[in-house]
Amino acid sequence: MRHLQLRLHPAPCRGVAKPSFCIQRKYTRLVPSAISVDAESFNIPAAPDLIPDGDWIKVPEGNVCTAKGFKATGAYAGLRASGKKADLALVVSDSEATVGGTFTLNIMCAAPVLYCKDVLAKKKTIRAVMTNAGQANAATGDQGYKDAVESAECLAKALGIKSDDILLQSTGVIGRRMKMEAFIPAIPEIVKTLGSTQQDGHRAAVAITTTDLVSKSAALQVVIGGKTVSIGGHCKGSGMIHPNMATMLGVVTSDALVEADVWQGMVKRASMASFNQITVDGDTSTNDCVIGMASGVAGNAIITDAGSADGKKLEAALTALLQGLAKSIAWDGEGATCLMEISVDGASSDADARKVALSVAGSSLAKAAIYGHDPNWGRIAAAAGYSGVQFDQNDLGVQLGSIKLMEKGQPLPFDKAAANKYLKDTCGIHGTVKIFVTVGKGAGTGMAWGCDLSYDYVKINAEYTT
């Protein structure tokens, strides 16, 4: 049983023009604790390591707690419609952390997105990111924003910081208000469980998932100026994935010392080359959000120029981490049996190459063919052609794995049985189907990632709320 008491106060709500009063609620729950950290709440496997190789070291089982200066936690707070999987996560910096953020361009952006934008319009540092699963708090009107403000104020009180030091993320069903009677009592309780171990970071990664079948965390380390810099992160996403800025939800932590505007630029560019290059179903979420925090305690000389040697090294490592996380979302696409990786070269610019790659990754016909193990390369060629990028069709080349299907605009004879076997074998182990596309002789290159389209995708989404 839960009790709800309302008190009206004349103080205006931050960011809300009307009404002129703010509703403050006092919640009590007649249960022993507002949260649970029982092992059963975190019982899902982890995604495979998909970070590309490079001038960095991958950290086994790394996550948001790998970087120095951060704590995290996750717990079950009763926010989901059913089940006891963890549904509330928290990542906290020990001190003010430089922040960069990217957000959905969907006009129907969620209340937490609006709240984050309001905070970042005024500040370049934050202390904490709180994420809930269960309700998206999107399309919830003025009351949804008030709920976001109230949750931030509650967390601020529990941490002893200002509410403007906090950013929020939400995921779940659109159009549903937060379960405030469960949410608010859980916040001070989850603060008590913060820790800096790998397990603490794992709990946070599980708590943000929805239809995800795996949790998605990763970390790497790179030497900058003789100092070891760590970058870790987690994300969630499985369906409604066609980002127009970043991914469904992601939090990245680093202990690099970097100037605020430089870090913000790095987060945006790394998101463009990673989360913006994945698709599962062509639907851009109302809640897409990636937040990057840098604590600055690694001991490196401050990076003030992204074009410097140190700046380039940090951004390359950040991009690699984000690509690994983004690929784990596409790998875990709803109903998917494989990850699709599309590599494009010969374009006039990298941006054009990325656009062609994303067009192929998002083609429903190409995705269905991959699921059916059908090497129907004509669908790949068609998707490249309608990408909006201009190229001479006599320059087009298509390759599936090691098998060339088209070269210089001309179809090639190929072993269809071998191509079918390549697809069947790769999908059979939930591996990566590699597709190579050439569109000319330019220097532009780009990549995108998606997944095949199976019958199960429709089954999962046909009765999502019923």
Buried (B, 14 or more C-beta within 10 A) or exposed (E): EBEEEEEEEEEEBBBBEEEEEBBBBEBBBEEEEBBBBEEEBBEBEBBBBBBEEEEBBBBEBBBBBBBBBBBBBBBBBBBBEEEBBBBBBBBBBEEBBBBBBBBBEBEEBBBBBBBBBBBBEEBBBBBBBBBBBBBBBBBBEBBBBBBBBBBBBBBBEBBEBEBBBBBBBBBBBBBBBBBBBBBBBBBBBBBEBBEBEBBBBBBBBBBBBBBBBBBBBBBBBBBBBEBBBBBBBBBBBBBBBBBEBBBBBBBBBBBBBBBBEBBBBBBBBBBBBBBBBBBBBBBBBBBBBBBBBBBBBBBBEEBEEBEEEBBBBBBBBBBBBBBBBBBBBBBBBBBBBBBBBBBBBBBBBBEBBBBBBBBBBBBEBBBBBBBBBBBBBBBBBBBBBEBEBEBEEEBBBBBBBEBBBBBEEEEBEBEEEEBBEBBEEBBEEBBBBBBBBBBBEBEBBBBBBBBBBBEEBEEBBEEEEE
